[in-house]
Amino acid sequence: MLFDSGCSTCTKLAYDIEQEAGRWLVARSLRNLEMQALLKQVKPNWRWEPTLLEIDARRIRVFTGYALVSKIIMGLGIKRAWRIAQLVNKTSKPVHGVNLERRHFLKQGGALLTGLSLLGMPRLQRALLLSTKEKWQTYHDKDYSFELEYPTDWQVNTVIKQPFPLIDDEAIIKRVSFSPPDTGFVIHLDMWLKHGFDFNSWLNWYAETRLVEEMPVEPNASITGQLGVAFSESGSPNNTLSIFFEAKEHVYRLMYIATNNPTILEAYWHMLDTFTFAENRTTTPAVLPDAFIEEAERATAQSLVIPEVTTCCGFTSNGNPFGCCEDGNCVWWVYRCMSGVPFTGNAGTWWGQVPNFVEWKRDSSNPPTGKRSIAWQSTSAAPPYGHVAYIDTYSGGTNVNITDMCCGENAPTGSCWPCNRSANRPKSNYGGFIYRFKELPTLQSDN
C-alpha cells in the first residue's frame, strides 16, 4: 500500500493499517522513487491518491478507487476491512497542521472504505460484501474440540481416524483433508499424540524417525497462540509447506501441497488464522516467518500443478494431487496405479513417511508377494528428488517388473524417458519397497 510519507498523520495511518492487515499488506511511501518507477510501468498517468500495488513474478497491478476497496475486502475479509475503514475514517476528519492536499488524500481513503458500509452503496459492492461474508464456513471437530474456517464450496473428508484403542500410537491418529470441488486433496490437517514430550523433543523425534532433512526443531511460528514450526520441502514438481503446532496432548500439522491456484493458498492462510480450540474461543491470527510466507507465494506462482487437470501422458487419474511434468511424473503414476497413496512431496521423502500411516509398511529387501507395491529410491540414488516405481505383482526372484514415469524437468540430463515405461530390474536397484498391508474402514465425507 502506497501512502504520503510527507504527512506524519498519513504515515501513522499507513502503519496502523499495515499492522491491522497482518502479513497481507506492506506500507511503502508514494514518494519512494522505486515505487514511482513501478507505478509508471503500468500506469504512466498515476495520481497522488491511495494506491495498492500488487507485484508478483509475472506482472504488476495497480488498484485505486473502488478497485482498491474490493481488493482489500477480498484479501482481508469484511471484518478486518471494516476495522481499517474505521481507522481511515477517524484520520480523515480535519486535523490541525495537515494541509488541504494531504487532507484530501486522507479523505479519499476514508470515503472509499466507509462508503461501502452504507445501505445506499452500489449493488456491485453489496454483492461483493455478501459473497465475501459467505465465503467461509466453520469445521467443528467433535473428537478433539477445535474448529477452523474453510471455503464454503470445498469438500471435507476424514480420511484417517484410528479406532480406540489405537492401532499405532506413533502414527497419525486423524487426518482431515480439505479440497476444492473435483480436485485432489490439497490441504491436510493431521494429528499425532505428543507422548509426554515437550514440543522441541517431539520435533526432534519426528525429524529423526521420519527422516525429514533440514526440518527446524526450534519454534519459529505461532498458531492460535501455541508454539509452532513452519517449513517447506521442495518437490517434483510441487512443494509441500507444513506447519506443526502443539496442544496439550497432541501435535497438529496443517499441510499445503502447492498448486498454481492462489485462492488455495489464501484458504490455507485463513485456516491458520481461524484455528482455535474449544476452551479458548478467542481467535488469534497465525504468526509465521517472512521467509515461509515468501516461499509459499513463490511455490504457488511457479507451481506446475493444476488441480483441475486429471491426465498425464494420455493416462487419467481423477483427483490426483501430484503434477505432471513434460515426460510424466513418477509420484503421479504411482498414485494412479495404487488407487491413491497418502504420501506427499517428492519421492525421496516417501520412505520416511511410511510410519505415519498405520495401514502401510516398508521392507528394505523384498516386495510383498501377491500384493501391489512401490519400489523406492532415495534422493542420493536418484537425484535430486528420489524415485518411485509401481510393481503390479511379485512372485519371488532377484528381479521385479516395474512400470514408472519420470519428471523430465528435474531429472539429470539424459536420464529421463518419455512418459511411461515397463522394465525388469534387479531388486538391488531399489532402496526398499513400500506397500499397503491392511485397509482401514472407509470414512464418509464430512460435508
MARMARMI-552838 format. One record per residue (C-alpha): residue number from 1; x, y, z; residue in three letters. Coordinates in pm, 1 decimal, always signed. Each point is the difference from the previous one (the first is absolute). Example, Ala and Ser with C-alpha at 12.3 -4.5 7.8 and 13.67 -1.06 7.14 Angstrom:
SITE num       xx       yy       zz residuo
SITE   1  +1230.0   -450.0   +780.0     ALA
SITE   2   +137.0   +344.0    -66.0     SER
END
This chain:
SITE num       xx       yy       zz residuo
SITE   1     +0.0     +0.0     +0.0     MET
SITE   2   +144.0   +335.6   -104.4     LEU
SITE   3    -44.8   +303.3   +227.9     PHE
SITE   4   +112.8   +362.2    +31.8     ASP
SITE   5   +306.3    -14.4   +226.3     SER
SITE   6    +23.7   +378.0     +1.4     GLY
SITE   7   -299.1     +4.7   +232.0     CYS
SITE   8    +57.1   -137.3   +351.8     SER
SITE   9   -371.6    -74.6    +37.5     THR
SITE  10     +0.6   -193.3   -327.6     CYS
SITE  11   +311.8   -189.7   +106.7     THR
SITE  12   -149.8   -101.2   +334.9     LYS
SITE  13   -321.6   -104.6   -172.4     LEU
SITE  14   +190.4   -207.5   -256.5     ALA
SITE  15   +186.4   -195.3   +265.9     TYR
SITE  16   -315.4    -43.5   +209.9     ASP
SITE  17   -164.9   -151.6   -308.8     ILE
SITE  18   +305.7   -218.8    -63.1     GLU
SITE  19    -20.0   -134.2   +355.3     GLN
SITE  20   -374.4    -63.4    -28.9     GLU
SITE  21    +45.4   -177.9   -335.3     ALA
SITE  22   +271.8   -232.5   +128.4     GLY
SITE  23   +224.0   -160.9   -261.4     ARG
SITE  24   -242.6    +74.2   -285.1     TRP
SITE  25   +102.1   +364.1    -48.8     LEU
SITE  26   +324.2   +198.9    +30.1     VAL
SITE  27    +11.8   +380.9    +18.1     ALA
SITE  28   +237.9   +188.2   -233.9     ARG
SITE  29    +43.4   +369.9    -67.5     SER
SITE  30   -154.5   +143.7   -314.4     LEU
SITE  31   +301.9   +231.8     -8.5     ARG
SITE  32   +237.6   -294.4    -37.5     ASN
SITE  33   +159.1    +25.0   -346.3     LEU
SITE  34     +3.6   -377.8    -41.5     GLU
SITE  35   -373.3    -16.6    +73.9     MET
SITE  36    -66.3   +283.4   -245.7     GLN
SITE  37   +201.8   -182.2   -267.4     ALA
SITE  38   -211.5   -312.3    +50.9     LEU
SITE  39   -318.4   +206.4    -22.4     LEU
SITE  40   +110.7   +159.6   -326.1     LYS
SITE  41    +51.3   -341.2   -160.0     GLN
SITE  42   -371.3    -79.5    +16.0     VAL
SITE  43   -165.4   +337.3    +59.3     LYS
SITE  44   +200.7   +288.7   -150.0     PRO
SITE  45   -271.5   +250.7    +95.0     ASN
SITE  46    -16.6   -108.6   +366.1     TRP
SITE  47   -133.9   +251.9   +248.8     ARG
SITE  48    +71.4    +98.6   +360.3     TRP
SITE  49   -265.9   -219.3   +161.2     GLU
SITE  50    -28.1   -310.5   +221.4     PRO
SITE  51   +150.3   -279.7   -209.8     THR
SITE  52    +49.5   -374.1    +38.9     LEU
SITE  53   +284.2   -151.7   -199.9     LEU
SITE  54     +3.4   -378.2    -54.6     GLU
SITE  55   +325.8   -146.8   -127.0     ILE
SITE  56    +76.5   -360.1    -88.0     ASP
SITE  57   +241.6   -179.2   -228.4     ALA
SITE  58   -223.6    +47.2   -304.3     ARG
SITE  59   -155.3   +344.4    +22.8     ARG
SITE  60    -66.7   +321.8   +191.5     ILE
SITE  61   -356.5   +113.2    +73.0     ARG
SITE  62   -121.7   +335.0   +131.8     VAL
SITE  63   -322.3    +44.7   +197.5     PHE
SITE  64   -161.3   +334.1    +80.8     THR
SITE  65   -352.1   +116.5    +77.9     GLY
SITE  66   -260.4   -273.0    +38.1     TYR
SITE  67   +237.3   -255.4   -154.0     ALA
SITE  68   +228.8    +60.6   +299.2     LEU
SITE  69   -294.2    -48.1   +237.3     VAL
SITE  70   -106.5   -321.8   -170.0     SER
SITE  71   +355.4   -133.8    +16.5     LYS
SITE  72    +26.9    +77.8   +373.2     ILE
SITE  73   -334.2   -162.9    +78.2     ILE
SITE  74    +77.4   -311.3   -205.1     MET
SITE  75   +348.3    -23.5   +151.0     GLY
SITE  76    -78.5    +71.6   +364.1     LEU
SITE  77   -365.9    -85.5    +43.7     GLY
SITE  78   -280.7   +226.0   +106.7     ILE
SITE  79    +91.0    +25.4   +369.9     LYS
SITE  80   +357.3   +118.5    -44.5     ARG
SITE  81    -95.9   +223.1   -294.4     ALA
SITE  82   -263.1   +166.1   +221.0     TRP
SITE  83   +255.8    +59.2   +277.5     ARG
SITE  84   +230.2   +161.2   -256.7     ILE
SITE  85   -290.6   +214.4   -120.0     ALA
SITE  86    -47.9   +121.8   +356.5     GLN
SITE  87   +370.4    +86.6    +29.4     LEU
SITE  88    -11.7   +196.9   -324.9     VAL
SITE  89   -325.0   +174.6    +88.5     ASN
SITE  90   +139.1   +127.2   +331.0     LYS
SITE  91   +312.1   +134.6   -164.9     THR
SITE  92   -183.8   +163.2   -292.1     SER
SITE  93   -171.1   +246.9   +231.5     LYS
SITE  94   +151.7   +353.7     +6.6     PRO
SITE  95   +340.6    -12.3   +161.6     VAL
SITE  96   +189.6   +312.1   +103.1     HIS
SITE  97   +325.3    +36.7   -190.6     GLY
SITE  98    -95.1   -226.5   -290.6     VAL
SITE  99    -22.4   +198.3   -323.0     ASN
SITE 100   -295.4    -21.4   -236.1     LEU
SITE 101   +173.5   -222.8   -253.4     GLU
SITE 102    +91.1   -259.6   +260.9     ARG
SITE 103   -337.1    +29.7   +169.1     ARG
SITE 104   -158.2    -74.6   -336.4     HIS
SITE 105   +227.6   -306.3    -31.9     PHE
SITE 106   -126.6   -126.9   +335.9     LEU
SITE 107   -360.9    +88.9    -73.6     LYS
SITE 108     +6.6   -198.7   -323.1     GLN
SITE 109   +105.9   -312.3   +188.0     GLY
SITE 110   -262.9    +46.1   +268.6     GLY
SITE 111   -279.0    +64.8   -248.5     ALA
SITE 112    +88.3   -306.2   -205.2     LEU
SITE 113     -1.1   -245.7   +287.9     LEU
SITE 114   -274.1   +136.4   +224.2     THR
SITE 115   -226.2    +60.0   -298.9     GLY
SITE 116    -30.3   -374.9    -36.7     LEU
SITE 117   -164.6    -29.2   +339.3     SER
SITE 118   -298.3   +211.2   -104.3     LEU
SITE 119   -326.9   -156.5   -109.5     LEU
SITE 120     +3.1   +215.2   -307.5     GLY
SITE 121   +324.4   -147.9   -134.4     MET
SITE 122     -2.6   -114.9   -363.6     PRO
SITE 123   -148.2   -343.3    -61.4     ARG
SITE 124   +334.2   -132.2   -118.2     LEU
SITE 125   +167.6    +84.6   +331.2     GLN
SITE 126   -291.3   -147.0   +196.0     ARG
SITE 127    +33.7   -324.5   -193.8     ALA
SITE 128   +374.7     +2.5    +61.5     LEU
SITE 129    -50.8    +31.9   +375.5     LEU
SITE 130   -257.0   -276.6     -1.1     LEU
SITE 131   +220.0   -238.4   -194.5     SER
SITE 132   +293.3    +77.3   +231.5     THR
SITE 133   -207.2    -50.7   +313.3     LYS
SITE 134   -129.7   -334.4   -124.7     GLU
SITE 135   +339.5   -113.5   -122.3     LYS
SITE 136    +83.2   -204.8   +310.2     TRP
SITE 137   -167.0   -262.7   +214.0     GLN
SITE 138   +114.3   -155.8   +327.2     THR
SITE 139   +133.0   -350.7    +45.7     TYR
SITE 140    -64.6   -129.0   +354.2     HIS
SITE 141   +199.8   -302.6   +111.5     ASP
SITE 142   -201.2   -187.9   +263.9     LYS
SITE 143   +280.4   -246.3    +75.0     ASP
SITE 144   +267.4   +254.3    +91.9     TYR
SITE 145   -205.6   +315.8    +73.2     SER
SITE 146   +146.0   +247.0   -247.8     PHE
SITE 147   -136.0   +196.3   -292.5     GLU
SITE 148   +114.5   +199.3   -301.5     LEU
SITE 149   -152.8   +175.1   -299.0     GLU
SITE 150    +34.1   -132.3   -355.1     TYR
SITE 151   -150.2    +97.4   -339.7     PRO
SITE 152   -373.5    -63.2    -21.8     THR
SITE 153    +10.0   -203.1   -321.3     ASP
SITE 154   +289.9   -226.1   +102.2     TRP
SITE 155    -27.9   -369.4    +76.8     GLN
SITE 156   +105.4   -128.6   +343.8     VAL
SITE 157    +86.3   -365.0    +60.6     ASN
SITE 158   +129.1   -186.3   +303.2     THR
SITE 159   +237.7   -236.2   -176.6     VAL
SITE 160   +176.3   -141.0   +307.1     ILE
SITE 161   -159.0    -65.8   +337.7     LYS
SITE 162   +163.1   -265.9   +213.8     GLN
SITE 163   -242.2   -195.3   +217.0     PRO
SITE 164    +49.4    -23.6   +375.1     PHE
SITE 165   +204.1   -162.4   +132.8     PRO
SITE 166   +243.3   +139.8   -255.3     LEU
SITE 167   +157.1   -238.9   -250.5     ILE
SITE 168   +326.2   +196.0     -1.6     ASP
SITE 169    +42.3   +289.4   +241.6     ASP
SITE 170   +301.9   +137.7   -190.5     GLU
SITE 171   -186.2    +34.0   -329.9     ALA
SITE 172   -247.9   +271.2    -99.7     ILE
SITE 173   -309.2    -50.9   +213.4     ILE
SITE 174   -225.0   +216.9   -216.9     LYS
SITE 175    +23.3   +172.3   -338.1     ARG
SITE 176   -258.5   +242.8   -132.7     VAL
SITE 177    +45.1   +111.0   -361.4     SER
SITE 178   -139.6   +316.7   -157.0     PHE
SITE 179    -22.6    +47.0   -375.8     SER
SITE 180   -176.3   +205.6   -267.3     PRO
SITE 181   -271.0   -191.2   -189.4     PRO
SITE 182   +118.8   -274.0   -237.2     ASP
SITE 183   +368.9    +24.0    +89.3     THR
SITE 184   +254.0   -199.3   +197.1     GLY
SITE 185    +35.2    +76.9   +368.9     PHE
SITE 186   +224.0   +301.3    +28.0     VAL
SITE 187     -9.9    +99.4   +370.3     ILE
SITE 188    +33.4   -267.1   +268.6     HIS
SITE 189    -49.2    +41.2   +373.7     LEU
SITE 190   +182.4   -277.7   +189.2     ASP
SITE 191    +14.7    -88.4   +370.1     MET
SITE 192   +250.5   -202.7   +204.2     TRP
SITE 193    +29.4    -84.8   +369.0     LEU
SITE 194   +274.5   +197.3   +173.4     LYS
SITE 195    +97.5   -289.7   +231.8     HIS
SITE 196    +93.0   +233.5   +282.0     GLY
SITE 197   +275.3   +169.4   -204.1     PHE
SITE 198    +46.8   +371.9    +12.8     ASP
SITE 199    -42.2   +156.5   -344.4     PHE
SITE 200   +372.9    +19.8    -82.1     ASN
SITE 201    +56.0   -364.2    +97.5     SER
SITE 202   -295.6   -113.1   -208.0     TRP
SITE 203   +129.9   +192.1   -302.6     LEU
SITE 204   +340.6   -165.5    +39.3     ASN
SITE 205   -166.6   -341.7    +27.3     TRP
SITE 206   -207.7    +65.9   -309.9     TYR
SITE 207   +293.7   +126.7   -208.8     ALA
SITE 208   +210.2   -303.7    +93.2     GLU
SITE 209   -265.9   -269.4    -45.3     THR
SITE 210   -152.7   +150.5   -316.6     ARG
SITE 211   +340.2    +84.2   -152.6     LEU
SITE 212    -97.8   +363.5    -59.6     VAL
SITE 213   +308.3   +188.6   -111.6     GLU
SITE 214    +53.3   +361.9   +108.2     GLU
SITE 215   -319.5     +3.4   +206.1     MET
SITE 216    +16.9   +278.9   +261.5     PRO
SITE 217    -26.4   -135.8   +353.3     VAL
SITE 218    -20.0   +339.3   +172.0     GLU
SITE 219   -334.3   +187.2     -7.6     PRO
SITE 220    -14.3   +273.3   -264.9     ASN
SITE 221   -376.1    +52.5    -17.6     ALA
SITE 222   -317.4    +21.7   +206.2     SER
SITE 223   -344.3   -144.8    -81.5     ILE
SITE 224   -298.8    +88.3   +219.5     THR
SITE 225   +255.0   +124.5   +253.2     GLY
SITE 226   +180.8   -338.5    +15.0     GLN
SITE 227   +363.5    -61.4    -91.6     LEU
SITE 228    +49.3   -106.3   -359.7     GLY
SITE 229   +255.4    -84.8   -267.6     VAL
SITE 230    -45.0    +95.6   -365.6     ALA
SITE 231   +215.0   -136.4   -281.9     PHE
SITE 232     -5.6    -96.0   -366.6     SER
SITE 233   +113.2   -317.3   -174.8     GLU
SITE 234    +80.5    +20.3   -368.8     SER
SITE 235   -171.0   -248.4   -228.0     GLY
SITE 236    -29.6   -111.0   -357.8     SER
SITE 237   -166.5   +204.9   -132.2     PRO
SITE 238   -189.0   +133.9   +304.4     ASN
SITE 239   +115.0   +117.4   +341.6     ASN
SITE 240   -154.1   -109.6   +329.4     THR
SITE 241    -39.2   +261.7   +270.4     LEU
SITE 242    -55.8   -120.2   +356.1     SER
SITE 243    -78.4   +169.7   +328.4     ILE
SITE 244    +17.9   -207.1   +319.2     PHE
SITE 245   -142.4   +138.4   +324.5     PHE
SITE 246    -60.2   -143.8   +342.7     GLU
SITE 247   -299.3    -46.8   +226.0     ALA
SITE 248    -27.6   -163.9   +343.2     LYS
SITE 249    +36.4   -364.5   -102.0     GLU
SITE 250    +29.4    +27.4   -377.5     HIS
SITE 251   +201.0   +150.6   -281.7     VAL
SITE 252   -185.8   +130.3   -305.1     TYR
SITE 253   +121.5    +60.7   -354.4     ARG
SITE 254   -172.2   +206.3   -265.8     LEU
SITE 255   +163.2    -89.1   -329.8     MET
SITE 256    -41.2   +175.7   -334.8     TYR
SITE 257    +95.9   -174.9   -323.2     ILE
SITE 258    +84.7   +291.6   -226.3     ALA
SITE 259   -204.8    +44.8   -316.1     THR
SITE 260    -14.6   +286.1   -245.6     ASN
SITE 261   -335.0   +115.8   +141.9     ASN
SITE 262    +52.5   +301.5   +234.1     PRO
SITE 263   -348.0    -37.1   +152.8     THR
SITE 264   +113.4   -329.6   +156.0     ILE
SITE 265   +292.3   +177.2   +167.2     LEU
SITE 266   -241.5   +270.5   +119.0     GLU
SITE 267   -213.6   -273.9   +156.8     ALA
SITE 268   +310.1   -146.8   +169.7     TYR
SITE 269    +82.4   +334.2   +164.7     TRP
SITE 270   -362.3    +43.9   +106.2     HIS
SITE 271    -17.9   -348.4   +153.7     MET
SITE 272   +313.9    +72.5   +202.3     LEU
SITE 273   -135.7   +336.7   +115.1     ASP
SITE 274   -334.8   -143.4   +111.2     THR
SITE 275   +117.9   -321.2   +169.5     PHE
SITE 276   -110.4     -3.1   +364.3     THR
SITE 277    -62.4   -247.2   +281.5     PHE
SITE 278   -333.3    -29.9   +179.5     ALA
SITE 279   +141.3   +116.7   +333.6     GLU
SITE 280   +128.1   +319.7   -161.6     ASN
SITE 281   -261.1   +160.1   -224.4     ARG
SITE 282   +220.7   +301.8    -71.9     THR
SITE 283   +142.9    -23.9   -350.8     THR
SITE 284   +370.8    +84.6    -13.5     THR
SITE 285   +146.8    +65.8   -347.0     PRO
SITE 286   +293.1   -218.4    -99.1     ALA
SITE 287   +352.2   +138.9    +34.6     VAL
SITE 288   +226.1   -139.5   -271.7     LEU
SITE 289   +359.4    +61.8   -117.2     PRO
SITE 290    +25.2   +242.4   -291.9     ASP
SITE 291   +219.5   -249.0   -187.7     ALA
SITE 292   -271.6   -266.9    +28.2     PHE
SITE 293   -269.0   +235.9   -132.7     ILE
SITE 294   +221.7   +102.4   -290.5     GLU
SITE 295    +77.4   -365.0    -79.7     GLU
SITE 296   -370.8    -87.8     +3.3     ALA
SITE 297    -79.5   +282.7   -240.4     GLU
SITE 298   +295.9    -86.6   -223.7     ARG
SITE 299    -97.0   -369.6     -6.0     ALA
SITE 300   -354.7    +94.2    -97.4     THR
SITE 301   +114.4   +236.8   -273.8     ALA
SITE 302   +244.7   -251.6   -149.0     GLN
SITE 303   -187.0   -326.1    +58.2     SER
SITE 304    -70.1   -226.1   -296.1     LEU
SITE 305   -281.4   -172.0   +189.5     VAL
SITE 306   -343.5    +80.3   -140.3     ILE
SITE 307   -258.8   -172.9   +222.5     PRO
SITE 308   -267.0     -5.4   -271.0     GLU
SITE 309   +223.2   -198.6   -239.3     VAL
SITE 310    -47.3   -376.5    +38.0     THR
SITE 311   +203.9   -134.7   -292.0     THR
SITE 312   +371.3    -59.8    -40.5     CYS
SITE 313   +160.0   -143.0   -313.6     CYS
SITE 314   -341.3   -119.3   -115.9     GLY
SITE 315    -84.3   -177.3   +327.0     PHE
SITE 316   -284.8   +108.3   +228.8     THR
SITE 317     -3.9    +27.6   +379.7     SER
SITE 318   -287.8   +195.8   +149.6     ASN
SITE 319    +88.4   +200.3   +310.3     GLY
SITE 320   +373.1    -69.9    -29.4     ASN
SITE 321   +176.2   +263.8   +216.9     PRO
SITE 322   +334.3    -34.8   -178.2     PHE
SITE 323   +105.3   +195.6   -305.5     GLY
SITE 324    +96.6   -117.9   -346.7     CYS
SITE 325   +332.2   +103.6   -149.8     CYS
SITE 326    +81.7     -3.2   -370.8     GLU
SITE 327    +88.6   -371.0    +11.8     ASP
SITE 328   -238.0   -100.3   +281.0     GLY
SITE 329    +72.1    -23.2   +372.7     ASN
SITE 330    +87.8   -310.3   +202.7     CYS
SITE 331   -211.0    +96.8   +303.0     VAL
SITE 332   -300.3    +80.1   -223.5     TRP
SITE 333    +28.5   -344.8   -159.6     TRP
SITE 334    +29.8   -192.0   +327.0     VAL
SITE 335   -292.0   +191.5   +152.6     TYR
SITE 336   -210.0   -102.7   -300.4     ARG
SITE 337   +108.8   -365.4     +1.3     CYS
SITE 338    -37.2    -53.7   +375.2     MET
SITE 339   -350.5   +148.3     +5.0     SER
SITE 340   +126.7   +289.9   +207.8     GLY
SITE 341   +284.6    +23.3   +249.9     VAL
SITE 342    +17.4   +221.3   +311.7     PRO
SITE 343   +353.8   +124.1    -60.3     PHE
SITE 344    +81.3   +354.6   -106.2     THR
SITE 345   +297.1   +188.2   -139.4     GLY
SITE 346   +283.9   -143.5   -201.2     ASN
SITE 347    +62.5   -373.3    -34.1     ALA
SITE 348   +315.1     +8.2   +210.9     GLY
SITE 349   -204.4    +88.7   +310.4     THR
SITE 350   -252.7   -284.3    -35.8     TRP
SITE 351   +208.2   -257.5   +189.3     TRP
SITE 352    +11.2   +220.6   +309.0     GLY
SITE 353   -373.4    +68.8    -15.1     GLN
SITE 354   -103.9   -367.4    +23.1     VAL
SITE 355     -6.3    -10.4   +385.2     PRO
SITE 356   -265.5   +273.5     -4.5     ASN
SITE 357   -259.5   -234.6   -147.8     PHE
SITE 358   -122.3   -308.9   +186.1     VAL
SITE 359   -106.5   -187.2   -313.3     GLU
SITE 360   +336.9    +31.0   -175.7     TRP
SITE 361   +331.4   -184.9    +47.7     LYS
SITE 362   +346.9     -1.9   -152.5     ARG
SITE 363   +259.6   -267.7    -59.5     ASP
SITE 364   +359.1    +79.4    -88.3     SER
SITE 365    +56.8   -335.7   -177.6     SER
SITE 366   -308.1   -144.0   -167.8     ASN
SITE 367   -338.1   +109.6   -131.6     PRO
SITE 368   -295.6   -199.4   +135.7     PRO
SITE 369   -114.9   -298.1   -205.9     THR
SITE 370   -344.7    +17.1   -153.6     GLY
SITE 371    -45.2   +369.6    +75.0     LYS
SITE 372    +43.6   +325.1   -186.1     ARG
SITE 373   +294.7   +201.2   +130.0     SER
SITE 374   +232.1   +295.0    -57.2     ILE
SITE 375   +368.8    -30.3    -82.1     ALA
SITE 376   +179.2   +294.4   +165.7     TRP
SITE 377   +329.7   +181.0    -60.9     GLN
SITE 378   +152.9   +271.4   +216.0     SER
SITE 379   +106.4   +345.9   -115.7     THR
SITE 380   +363.7   -113.1     -3.1     SER
SITE 381    -81.3   -301.1   -219.3     ALA
SITE 382   -223.5   +203.1   -234.0     ALA
SITE 383    +85.3   +370.7    +34.9     PRO
SITE 384   -135.9   +249.7    +63.4     PRO
SITE 385   -344.7   -116.0   +120.6     TYR
SITE 386    +22.2   -378.4    +30.0     GLY
SITE 387   -214.3   -238.9   -202.1     HIS
SITE 388   -290.2   -243.8    +38.0     VAL
SITE 389   -126.0   -271.0   -235.0     ALA
SITE 390   -306.9   -221.5     +3.8     TYR
SITE 391    +10.8   -379.0    +42.9     ILE
SITE 392   -325.0   -167.3   -100.2     ASP
SITE 393    +95.9   -339.3   +141.4     THR
SITE 394   +306.3   -185.6   +127.8     TYR
SITE 395    +33.2   -375.9    +29.9     SER
SITE 396   +364.4    -28.8   +103.2     GLY
SITE 397   +344.0    +19.5   -158.3     GLY
SITE 398   +276.1   +258.5    -19.4     THR
SITE 399   -178.3   +229.9   -248.1     ASN
SITE 400   -323.5   +199.7     +3.6     VAL
SITE 401   -222.8   +108.5   -286.8     ASN
SITE 402    -69.6   +370.8    +32.6     ILE
SITE 403   -182.2   +275.4   -185.6     THR
SITE 404    +87.7   +363.1    +60.6     ASP
SITE 405    +16.6   +359.3   -123.4     MET
SITE 406   +271.2   +263.0    +23.7     CYS
SITE 407    -25.7   +374.1    +64.9     CYS
SITE 408   +218.5   +129.8   -281.9     GLY
SITE 409    +26.2   +361.8   +118.0     GLU
SITE 410   +182.9   -111.1   +315.6     ASN
SITE 411   +184.8   -315.9   -104.7     ALA
SITE 412   +373.1    +12.1    -85.3     PRO
SITE 413    +62.7    +54.8   -371.2     THR
SITE 414    -38.2   -319.8   -200.4     GLY
SITE 415   -138.1   -203.8   +289.5     SER
SITE 416   -369.9    +36.3    -76.8     CYS
SITE 417   -228.0   -185.5   -238.9     TRP
SITE 418   -317.5   +107.9   -178.0     PRO
SITE 419   -305.7    -46.7   +220.3     CYS
SITE 420    -64.4   -363.6    +97.3     ASN
SITE 421   +227.5   -306.2    -13.8     ARG
SITE 422     -2.5   -365.4   +104.6     SER
SITE 423   +323.2   -164.8   +110.6     ALA
SITE 424   +146.2   -297.4   +183.3     ASN
SITE 425   +247.0   +118.6   +264.3     ARG
SITE 426   +212.0   -160.2   +274.7     PRO
SITE 427   -147.6    +45.5   +346.3     LYS
SITE 428   +339.2   +135.7   +105.9     SER
SITE 429    -60.7   +308.9   -217.2     ASN
SITE 430   -248.5   +119.0   +260.9     TYR
SITE 431    +46.8   +113.3   +356.7     GLY
SITE 432   -314.6   -176.8   +115.5     GLY
SITE 433   -362.1    -80.5    -65.4     PHE
SITE 434   -315.3   +165.2   +134.3     ILE
SITE 435   -338.4   -166.4    +10.7     TYR
SITE 436   -347.5    +14.1   +150.0     ARG
SITE 437    -42.5   -297.5   +234.0     PHE
SITE 438   -350.1    +67.4   +129.6     LYS
SITE 439   -300.6   +215.4    -77.4     GLU
SITE 440   -161.8   +227.8   +255.8     LEU
SITE 441   -378.8    +44.7     -9.7     PRO
SITE 442   -121.6   +241.6   -268.3     THR
SITE 443    -95.4   +334.5   +156.8     LEU
SITE 444   -278.5   +227.2   -117.2     GLN
SITE 445    +24.0   +358.0   -121.0     SER
SITE 446    -38.8   +261.5   +274.9     ASP
SITE 447   -195.1   +237.7   -228.1     ASN
END
